[in-house]
Amino acid sequence: MAVRSAGGTRRTGKVPTASIRYEDAQVREVPLQKLRLADFAESVPWRDVRSVRGMTHYSGKYSSATTGGQVVYESRLELARLLLADFDPVVQGIFAQPCRLTARVGDGVRHHVPDFLLVMQSGAAQVVNVKPSARLQDPKIAEALAWPGELIRQHGWEYEIWSEADRVLLENVRFLAGYRRRGVVPDAEVERAWEQLVDGEELGLAERRLAGGRPPEEARPPLLALLWSGRLTTDLSRPLSGESVLRRCS
């Protein structure tokens, strides 16, 4: 597989580009070598995502704590990757279907729309494509995902083909996501739990101690909100339970 460099594609008339769609319906085509994260400000997903009865795939919109808005997805697997990105404290921006890449690959011009663009607190960027591992065994699919990765890495951004997460980790994150939005648990209760928490305490013991004379489960929501926010951490490779050990992160 040969993806032409900017110099090589000029001779064929097709420099690699990223086409970005904006809220005002305009589309801007940016040479890939000049693409910056600022180009995605006020952008919208390249495709419209609809959920219609009878569709063979599962699509929808996820209310992201990271972006404060809706992020679209087109499969349950994409939703799983989206959940993990929203939970990751180093991710500060999420764009679904951020652009359409166009480049000359071999003897033809190819197009590709990545699933996600993740922006890190460090300023780094990661383009993510989501595909079930079984489908990656298909040479055509593997090749269709390989050439965009070559372009992205040449541009200095990270590239990921994501297929699955640990089942227990994903279930824990999905459960904690119920506490991702501020206001679900009053801020005063969250701060009170943070101030009174003993580092290294088990979740069940912390609940009983913080509840005082109340039922222990009444003290659970602020602790779960602290886990989602990343201020507390625990081993999420094991099922979350009263024996989960809580650690302060800041």
C-alpha positions in Angstrom: 0.0 0.0 0.0 1.3 3.4 -1.0 -0.1 6.6 0.3 1.4 9.5 -1.6 3.1 12.2 0.4 2.2 15.8 -0.1 4.9 16.2 -2.7 3.9 13.1 -4.6 0.2 13.9 -4.7 0.8 17.3 -6.1 1.9 15.7 -9.3 -1.4 13.8 -9.5 -3.4 16.8 -8.4 -4.7 15.3 -5.1 -3.0 16.4 -1.9 -4.3 14.5 1.2 -7.1 16.6 2.6 -9.6 16.6 5.5 -13.0 17.9 4.7 -14.8 19.3 7.8 -18.5 20.1 8.1 -19.6 23.0 10.3 -22.8 24.1 12.2 -23.6 26.6 9.4 -23.6 23.7 6.9 -20.5 24.9 5.2 -17.7 22.4 4.4 -14.1 23.3 4.5 -11.4 21.3 2.8 -8.0 21.5 4.6 -4.8 20.1 3.3 -3.8 17.5 5.8 -0.4 18.9 6.3 -2.1 22.2 7.5 -4.8 20.5 9.7 -4.9 21.7 13.3 -7.2 20.9 16.2 -8.6 24.5 16.0 -10.1 23.6 12.6 -12.7 21.4 14.5 -14.1 24.2 16.6 -17.9 24.5 15.9 -17.7 21.4 13.6 -20.4 18.8 13.4 -20.3 15.1 12.5 -19.7 14.4 8.8 -22.8 12.2 8.5 -26.3 12.5 10.0 -27.0 9.6 12.5 -30.5 8.4 12.7 -32.1 5.5 14.7 -34.9 3.9 12.7 -36.9 0.8 13.3 -35.5 -2.1 11.4 -31.9 -0.8 11.2 -29.4 -3.6 11.5 -27.0 -1.4 13.5 -27.4 0.4 16.8 -26.9 4.2 16.6 -27.8 7.1 18.8 -26.5 10.1 20.8 -24.5 10.0 24.0 -24.6 12.8 26.6 -20.9 13.4 27.2 -19.6 14.8 30.5 -16.4 15.7 28.7 -18.0 17.8 26.0 -21.1 18.9 27.8 -23.1 18.0 24.7 -24.3 15.1 22.5 -21.8 12.8 20.8 -23.1 10.5 18.1 -22.3 6.8 17.6 -23.3 4.2 15.1 -22.9 0.9 16.9 -22.8 -0.5 20.4 -19.1 -1.0 20.0 -18.6 2.7 19.2 -20.7 3.5 22.3 -18.4 1.4 24.4 -15.3 3.2 23.1 -17.1 6.5 23.7 -17.8 5.6 27.3 -14.2 4.9 28.0 -13.1 8.1 26.3 -15.6 10.1 28.4 -14.3 8.4 31.6 -10.6 9.0 30.7 -9.5 12.1 32.7 -6.8 13.0 30.1 -9.4 13.3 27.3 -10.7 16.9 27.1 -12.4 16.8 23.7 -14.4 14.2 21.7 -15.4 14.6 18.1 -17.5 11.9 16.3 -17.0 11.5 12.6 -14.7 14.5 12.7 -13.9 14.8 9.0 -13.6 13.0 5.7 -10.1 12.1 4.7 -9.2 12.0 1.0 -6.0 10.8 -0.5 -4.5 9.0 -3.5 -3.8 5.4 -2.5 -2.0 3.4 -5.1 -3.7 4.3 -8.4 -7.0 5.6 -7.0 -8.5 8.3 -4.8 -9.8 7.0 -1.5 -12.1 8.5 1.1 -12.5 7.6 4.8 -14.5 9.0 7.7 -12.9 8.2 11.1 -15.1 7.3 14.0 -13.7 9.6 16.6 -11.1 12.3 17.2 -9.9 12.5 20.8 -8.2 15.6 22.1 -5.9 15.2 25.2 -5.1 17.7 27.9 -1.5 17.7 26.7 -2.7 18.9 23.3 -2.1 15.6 21.6 -4.7 14.2 19.2 -5.8 10.6 18.6 -7.9 9.4 15.7 -9.9 6.3 16.6 -11.6 3.7 14.3 -13.8 1.1 15.9 -14.2 -2.4 14.3 -15.1 -5.8 15.8 -12.0 -8.0 16.0 -13.5 -10.6 13.7 -14.0 -8.1 10.9 -10.3 -7.1 11.1 -9.5 -10.5 9.7 -11.0 -9.4 6.4 -8.0 -8.1 4.3 -10.2 -5.5 2.6 -11.3 -4.0 5.9 -7.8 -4.2 7.3 -6.4 -2.3 4.3 -9.3 0.3 4.4 -8.2 1.1 8.0 -4.5 1.0 7.4 -4.1 3.8 4.9 -5.9 6.4 7.1 -3.6 5.4 9.9 -0.5 6.0 7.8 -1.7 9.5 7.0 -2.6 10.3 10.6 0.8 9.1 11.9 2.6 11.1 9.2 0.7 14.1 10.4 2.1 13.5 13.9 -1.2 12.4 15.5 -1.9 9.1 17.2 -4.0 6.4 15.5 -6.0 3.6 17.1 -8.0 0.7 15.7 -10.1 -0.3 18.7 -12.0 -3.6 18.9 -12.9 -4.4 22.5 -12.4 -3.6 26.2 -12.2 -5.9 29.2 -15.8 -6.8 30.0 -15.6 -6.1 33.7 -13.9 -2.7 33.1 -16.6 -1.7 30.6 -19.4 -2.8 32.9 -17.9 -0.8 35.8 -17.5 2.3 33.7 -21.0 1.9 32.3 -22.4 1.8 35.8 -20.3 4.8 37.0 -21.5 6.8 34.0 -24.8 7.2 35.7 -23.1 9.7 38.0 -21.2 11.6 35.2 -23.3 14.7 35.1 -22.8 17.4 37.7 -26.0 18.0 39.7 -27.0 14.3 39.7 -25.4 14.3 43.2 -25.4 17.7 44.9 -21.9 19.3 44.9 -22.1 19.8 48.7 -22.5 16.1 49.3 -19.7 15.2 46.9 -17.3 17.6 48.7 -18.4 16.4 52.1 -17.6 12.8 51.1 -14.2 13.9 49.7 -13.3 15.7 52.9 -14.3 12.8 55.1 -12.9 9.9 53.0 -10.1 7.9 54.5 -7.5 7.0 51.8 -7.4 3.2 51.3 -10.8 2.6 52.8 -13.1 0.0 51.3 -16.2 1.3 49.6 -18.6 -0.5 51.9 -16.9 0.7 55.1 -16.8 4.3 53.7 -20.5 4.1 53.0 -21.3 3.0 56.5 -19.1 5.6 58.1 -20.3 8.5 56.0 -23.9 7.5 56.4 -23.9 7.9 60.1 -27.3 6.7 61.3 -28.7 6.6 57.7 -28.9 3.5 55.5 -25.4 3.0 54.0 -26.6 3.2 50.4 -27.6 6.8 50.9 -23.9 7.7 51.2 -23.0 5.8 48.0 -23.8 8.3 45.2 -21.2 10.9 46.2 -18.5 8.2 46.3 -19.5 7.0 42.9 -19.5 10.5 41.5 -16.0 10.9 42.9 -14.9 7.7 41.1 -16.4 8.9 37.8 -14.7 12.3 38.1 -11.3 10.6 38.7 -10.7 12.2 42.1 -11.0 8.7 43.5 -9.8 5.5 41.9 -10.1 1.8 42.5 -9.3 -1.4 40.7 -12.0 -1.5 37.9 -10.6 -4.7 36.5 -12.6 -6.4 39.3 -16.4 -6.0 39.8 -17.1 -2.9 41.8 -18.3 -4.0 45.3 -18.2 -3.0 48.9 -14.7 -4.5 49.0 -13.3 -2.1 46.4 -10.5 -0.1 47.9 -10.8 3.7 47.3 -7.7 5.8 46.7 -7.4 9.5 46.4 -6.0 10.8 43.1 -5.6 14.5 44.0 
